[in-house]
Amino acid sequence: MNIYNQLFNLIKKDLDQVKNDIQRISENESEYSEGISDRLSYVLNAPGKQLRPAITLICSNLFNNQDKENSIRMATAVELLHIATLIHDDTVDSADVRRGKATASSLWGGNIAVLLGDYVFATSAVFVCDTGNINLVKRFAETIVELSKGELIENIDSFNFELSKEKYFNKTYLKTASLFKTASYSGAVAGNADEEAVKQISDFGYHFGMAYQIQDDVLDFISTQSNEGKPVMHDLSEGIITLPLISFIKKYENDYDIKKLLKPKSGLTSELKSELQDKIINSESIEDSTNEANYHYEKAEKSLNNVPNSNFKDALIEIINYAKNRA
């Protein structure tokens, strides 16, 4: 499925403007430093889905949008913030590949990658400030804090096999759902929605983001190759504890030698990973985790119940269906 063509057709012109605005960031740097411009061009032109800015633009059209410029600014800011978090995540994780391309850190080292990420972070904030809307500025600042906190928690809890579901859900909100919530919220605010409608659309973003990440965590165990081109069970290899593993440990700690299966990174051989993957796939943990994701997808769709019917509302429902059918 070509999600860009099939689901985003309603906002193609605005989404193209977002992509052009992002491209101009690196072009404007060329008069100062070709080295910066080339590196920015590389990290800003990775072929992603543009799912978050698309949600911002769609949500801005749900309630008689009268502020197209600010909805485009916010969509651009949301995508830049997402790109910045990916640059930093790849650097922290020492990842070599993202979306089939070499990461910034693998090409130019961690120092350059972190500074590139900082540059993109800061640039995203400029776009938000240009809206002149203090509510958008405040929510965007909160999102940066939440994303940073989520990354910190994930690294502090690395290889913590006693991680609770509650802590996992909290981290999932901070690292993923918070930005989806902001994408939806900012679209509704830029689209002049009333307070109750803004809350409903924010709830859509929250639940969609939770479902999206939980499903990603399931796919990390059951897919032959992840949708980001990373190895299967990449998360566990990096010590990232996700819901399928948490559910497995809780249900089967008396049936298997969990301590043997969950050796620290230095002892987590490919044979042990394969054995663990097989046990988890053939347990109830995958179904339980999938049910949790579907619960949030259903809540996301229900959040739209009071939204006026339109092609844009239908597009959000189609995005939910697209996400649920990923493999």
ABEGO torsion letter per residue (X at the ends): XBAAAAAAAAAAAAAAAAAAAAAAAAAAAAAABAAAAAAAAAAAABBBAGAAAAAAAAAAAABGBABAAAAAAAAAAAAAAAAAAAAAAAAAAGBABBGGBBBAAAAAEAAAAAAAAAAAAAAAAAAAAAAGBAAAAAAAAAAAAAAAAAAAAAAAABGBAABBAAAAAAAAAAAAAAAAAAAAAAAAAAAGBBAAAAAAAAAAAAAAAAAAAAAAAAAAAABABBAAGBBBGAAAAAGBBBAAAAAAAAAAAAABBAAAABBBAAABBAAAAAAAAAAAAABAAAAAAAAAAAAAAAAAAAAAAABBBBAAAAAAAAAAAAAAABX
